[in-house]
Amino acid sequence: MYQSDITQFLNQLKAQKPQLEEEQRRGRSLLWDKQPIDLEERADQQSSRVKQTSYVYYQNF
């Protein structure tokens, strides 16, 4: 059965490093898997922000 060079390389890499897939999952979870957003807390945070003026470089003395 034919296997491309890339498939052979990946199979060989996985055989040499069996923990590779677990390391990839752990790395992915650090960057992409996020906790659910608490909507009430987010609304409180947004309502407590100070509104920015329409022209930020103008300072009313």
GIQUINOR-V286056 format. One record per pair of residues at least 12 apart in sequence whose ideal C-beta (glycine too) atoms are under 6 Angstrom apart, sorted by sequence separation. I is the first residue (numbers start at 1). J is the second residue. If there is no record, write none. Layout:
i = {I | I}
j = {J | J}
This chain:
none
